Amino acid sequence: MQISIKKVNEVVFREFKTKAIKEGLKIGEALNLAMGMFLEKEKKPGLSLLNLKPQSFGRGTEKLSQEIDRVLYQD
């Protein structure tokens, strides 16, 4: 498919084209990769502290965060 795209930032396009050439890609191939990555980004949940789950570091580490606080803040 051959397409025409308007209002592309010239500086960004030049950098994109240079990077594509260095990677051994044609502009169309690089654009397909970029568009795919853009679309894939929407599917993945963003990083958020709310997405973190508690993790066990094994027996004997139940008070690890308190020990770290004591060392850091000299409580």
BATIMAR-65134 format. One record per residue: residue number from 1; x, y, z of N, C-alpha, C, CB in turn. Coordinates in steps of 0.2 Angstrom, whole numbers, plus 5000, padded with zeros to 4 digits. Glycine has a CB too. Layout:
<atoms>
ATOM koltor   nu   nv   nw  cau  cav  caw   cu   cv   cw  cbu  cbv  cbw
ATOM    NUM    X    Y    Z    X    Y    Z    X    Y    Z    X    Y    Z
...
</atoms>
This chain:
<atoms>
ATOM koltor   nu   nv   nw  cau  cav  caw   cu   cv   cw  cbu  cbv  cbw
ATOM      1 5004 4994 5000 5000 5000 5000 5005 5006 5000 4995 5000 5006
ATOM      2 5003 5011 4996 5007 5017 4996 5002 5023 4999 5009 5019 4988
ATOM      3 5005 5026 5003 5001 5032 5007 5005 5038 5007 4999 5029 5014
ATOM      4 5001 5043 5008 5004 5050 5009 5002 5053 5016 5002 5055 5003
ATOM      5 5007 5055 5019 5005 5058 5026 5007 5065 5026 5009 5054 5032
ATOM      6 5003 5069 5029 5004 5077 5029 5006 5079 5036 4998 5080 5027
ATOM      7 5009 5084 5037 5010 5088 5043 5015 5083 5048 5004 5089 5047
ATOM      8 5020 5080 5045 5025 5077 5048 5031 5081 5050 5028 5070 5044
ATOM      9 5033 5081 5056 5038 5085 5059 5045 5083 5055 5040 5085 5066
ATOM     10 5048 5088 5051 5053 5087 5047 5059 5084 5051 5055 5093 5043
ATOM     11 5061 5087 5056 5067 5085 5060 5066 5078 5063 5068 5090 5066
ATOM     12 5060 5077 5066 5059 5070 5068 5059 5065 5063 5052 5070 5072
ATOM     13 5056 5067 5057 5056 5062 5051 5063 5060 5049 5052 5065 5045
ATOM     14 5068 5066 5049 5075 5065 5047 5078 5060 5052 5078 5071 5046
ATOM     15 5077 5061 5058 5080 5057 5063 5078 5050 5063 5079 5060 5070
ATOM     16 5071 5049 5062 5068 5042 5061 5071 5039 5055 5060 5043 5060
ATOM     17 5072 5042 5049 5074 5039 5043 5082 5037 5044 5074 5044 5037
ATOM     18 5085 5042 5047 5092 5040 5049 5093 5034 5053 5096 5046 5052
ATOM     19 5089 5033 5058 5089 5028 5063 5087 5021 5059 5084 5029 5069
ATOM     20 5082 5022 5055 5080 5016 5051 5085 5014 5046 5073 5018 5047
ATOM     21 5089 5018 5043 5094 5016 5039 5100 5013 5043 5097 5022 5035
ATOM     22 5101 5015 5048 5107 5012 5053 5105 5005 5055 5108 5017 5059
ATOM     23 5098 5004 5056 5096 4998 5058 5095 4993 5052 5089 4998 5062
ATOM     24 5096 4996 5046 5095 4991 5040 5088 4990 5038 5098 4985 5041
ATOM     25 5084 4995 5039 5077 4995 5038 5075 5000 5033 5072 4996 5044
ATOM     26 5070 4998 5029 5067 5003 5024 5062 5007 5028 5063 5000 5018
ATOM     27 5060 5013 5026 5056 5018 5030 5049 5014 5031 5055 5024 5026
ATOM     28 5046 5011 5026 5040 5007 5027 5040 5002 5033 5038 5004 5021
ATOM     29 5046 4998 5033 5047 4993 5038 5047 4996 5045 5053 4989 5037
ATOM     30 5051 5002 5046 5052 5005 5052 5046 5008 5054 5058 5011 5051
ATOM     31 5042 5011 5050 5035 5014 5051 5031 5009 5054 5033 5018 5045
ATOM     32 5031 5003 5051 5026 4997 5053 5028 4995 5060 5027 4991 5048
ATOM     33 5035 4995 5062 5037 4993 5068 5035 4998 5073 5045 4992 5069
ATOM     34 5036 5005 5071 5034 5010 5076 5026 5010 5077 5036 5017 5073
ATOM     35 5022 5009 5072 5015 5009 5073 5013 5003 5077 5012 5009 5066
ATOM     36 5016 4998 5076 5015 4992 5080 5016 4993 5088 5018 4986 5078
ATOM     37 5022 4996 5089 5024 4997 5096 5019 5002 5099 5031 5000 5096
ATOM     38 5017 5007 5095 5012 5012 5098 5006 5009 5100 5011 5018 5092
ATOM     39 5003 5004 5095 4997 5001 5097 4998 4996 5103 4994 4997 5091
ATOM     40 5003 4993 5103 5005 4988 5109 5005 4992 5115 5011 4984 5107
ATOM     41 5007 4998 5115 5008 5002 5121 5001 5003 5125 5011 5008 5120
ATOM     42 4996 5003 5121 4989 5004 5123 4987 4998 5127 4985 5006 5118
ATOM     43 4989 4992 5125 4987 4986 5127 4990 4984 5134 4988 4980 5123
ATOM     44 4996 4987 5136 4999 4985 5142 4997 4990 5147 5007 4985 5141
ATOM     45 4996 4988 5153 4994 4993 5159 5000 4997 5160 4992 4989 5165
ATOM     46 4999 5003 5162 5005 5007 5163 5008 5005 5170 5003 5015 5164
ATOM     47 5014 5007 5171 5017 5006 5178 5014 5010 5183 5025 5007 5177
ATOM     48 5012 5008 5188 5009 5011 5194 5010 5008 5200 5001 5012 5193
ATOM     49 5011 5012 5205 5012 5009 5212 5006 5005 5214 5014 5015 5217
ATOM     50 5000 5007 5212 4994 5003 5213 4994 4996 5211 4988 5007 5211
ATOM     51 4998 4995 5205 4999 4988 5202 5004 4984 5206 5001 4989 5195
ATOM     52 5008 4986 5211 5013 4982 5214 5009 4978 5219 5018 4987 5218
ATOM     53 5012 4972 5219 5009 4967 5224 5015 4965 5229 5007 4960 5220
ATOM     54 5013 4963 5235 5018 4962 5241 5022 4956 5238 5014 4960 5247
ATOM     55 5028 4955 5240 5032 4950 5239 5036 4947 5245 5037 4952 5233
ATOM     56 5036 4941 5245 5040 4938 5251 5047 4937 5249 5036 4931 5253
ATOM     57 5051 4938 5254 5058 4937 5253 5061 4931 5257 5062 4943 5255
ATOM     58 5056 4927 5260 5057 4921 5263 5057 4922 5271 5064 4919 5262
ATOM     59 5057 4916 5274 5057 4916 5282 5062 4920 5285 5058 4909 5284
ATOM     60 5060 4924 5290 5065 4928 5294 5065 4935 5291 5072 4925 5294
ATOM     61 5062 4937 5286 5062 4944 5283 5056 4947 5284 5064 4943 5276
ATOM     62 5051 4945 5289 5045 4948 5290 5045 4955 5292 5041 4944 5295
ATOM     63 5051 4957 5295 5051 4964 5298 5057 4968 5294 5053 4964 5305
ATOM     64 5058 4966 5288 5064 4969 5284 5063 4976 5283 5064 4965 5277
ATOM     65 5057 4978 5281 5056 4985 5280 5057 4990 5286 5049 4987 5277
ATOM     66 5055 4987 5292 5056 4990 5298 5064 4991 5299 5053 4987 5304
ATOM     67 5067 4985 5298 5075 4985 5299 5078 4990 5294 5078 4978 5298
ATOM     68 5076 4991 5288 5079 4995 5283 5077 5002 5286 5076 4994 5276
ATOM     69 5071 5004 5288 5070 5011 5291 5074 5012 5296 5062 5011 5293
ATOM     70 5075 5007 5301 5080 5009 5307 5087 5010 5305 5080 5002 5311
ATOM     71 5089 5007 5300 5096 5008 5297 5096 5015 5294 5099 5003 5292
ATOM     72 5092 5016 5289 5092 5022 5285 5090 5029 5290 5086 5022 5280
ATOM     73 5086 5028 5294 5084 5034 5298 5086 5034 5305 5076 5034 5298
ATOM     74 5090 5029 5307 5094 5028 5313 5089 5029 5319 5099 5033 5314
ATOM     75 5083 5025 5319 5078 5025 5324 5081 5021 5330 5072 5022 5321
</atoms>
